[in-house]
């Protein structure tokens, strides 16, 4: 499965996009330290070993996500020239 990572410039979580051609697209958030989410969040003695959380999206969902990200980018940084 191809995968791309967008590294967080200020915090401790990275965005990850993975896909399987003609099947699905997954978008996730994972720790870039390699520590599990439970360790990062300070969970108890026997934390789960997940390093990220993932959602699987269809084409319509991805189009909405892309539109929202563009809107957020323009609101935060202005329109691209």
DAGI-V601746 format. One record per helix or strand of 2 or more residues. SS is the DSSP state (H for helix, E for strand). FROM is the first residue (numbers start at 1). TO is the last residue. Records with the same first field share a line. If there is no record, write none. Layout:
# DAGI-V601746
SS->FROM-TO, FROM-TO
This chain:
# DAGI-V601746
E->2-6, 13-20, 24-31, 52-57
H->37-41, 59-77
